[in-house]
Amino acid sequence: MPARIAQDWLEAQSALVDAQLATLDEVMLPYMVGPSGETMYAVFRAQQKEITQ
């Protein structure tokens, strides 16, 4: 049963990405909040911008 739940979750996340409602990194990173109050996704995106600039 837990494997089915994980499969359903993964298919739902994939559908969001396919519909361009979210990015892959956005749905695969948990919405954890760091010490600064930012989500781990926000921290990740900020670091990605720093790398590309």
C-alpha positions as CSV (number, residue, x, y, z in Angstrom):
1,M,0.0,0.0,0.0
2,P,2.7,2.6,0.8
3,A,4.3,2.0,-2.6
4,R,0.9,2.9,-4.2
5,I,0.7,6.1,-2.3
6,A,4.2,7.1,-3.4
7,Q,3.4,6.3,-7.0
8,D,0.2,8.3,-6.9
9,W,2.1,11.3,-5.4
10,L,4.8,11.0,-8.0
11,E,2.3,10.9,-10.8
12,A,0.5,14.0,-9.4
13,Q,3.8,15.9,-9.2
14,S,4.7,14.8,-12.7
15,A,1.3,16.1,-13.9
16,L,2.0,19.5,-12.4
17,V,5.3,19.7,-14.2
18,D,3.8,18.5,-17.5
19,A,1.1,21.2,-17.2
20,Q,3.8,23.8,-16.5
21,L,2.2,24.7,-13.2
22,A,5.4,23.9,-11.3
23,T,9.1,23.2,-12.1
24,L,10.7,19.8,-11.4
25,D,12.9,21.3,-8.7
26,E,9.9,22.9,-7.1
27,V,7.9,19.7,-6.7
28,M,10.8,17.5,-5.8
29,L,12.2,19.8,-3.0
30,P,10.2,19.6,0.1
31,Y,8.7,22.7,1.4
32,M,10.9,22.8,4.4
33,V,11.7,26.2,6.1
34,G,15.2,27.0,7.0
35,P,16.6,29.1,9.8
36,S,16.1,32.3,7.8
37,G,12.4,31.6,7.3
38,E,12.8,30.9,3.6
39,T,11.8,27.6,2.1
40,M,14.5,25.3,0.9
41,Y,13.1,25.8,-2.6
42,A,13.6,29.6,-2.4
43,V,17.2,29.1,-1.1
44,F,17.9,26.7,-3.9
45,R,16.5,29.1,-6.6
46,A,18.5,32.0,-5.1
47,Q,21.7,30.0,-5.3
48,Q,21.0,28.9,-8.9
49,K,20.6,32.6,-9.9
50,E,23.9,33.4,-8.2
51,I,25.6,30.7,-10.2
52,T,24.3,31.9,-13.6
53,Q,25.1,35.5,-13.0
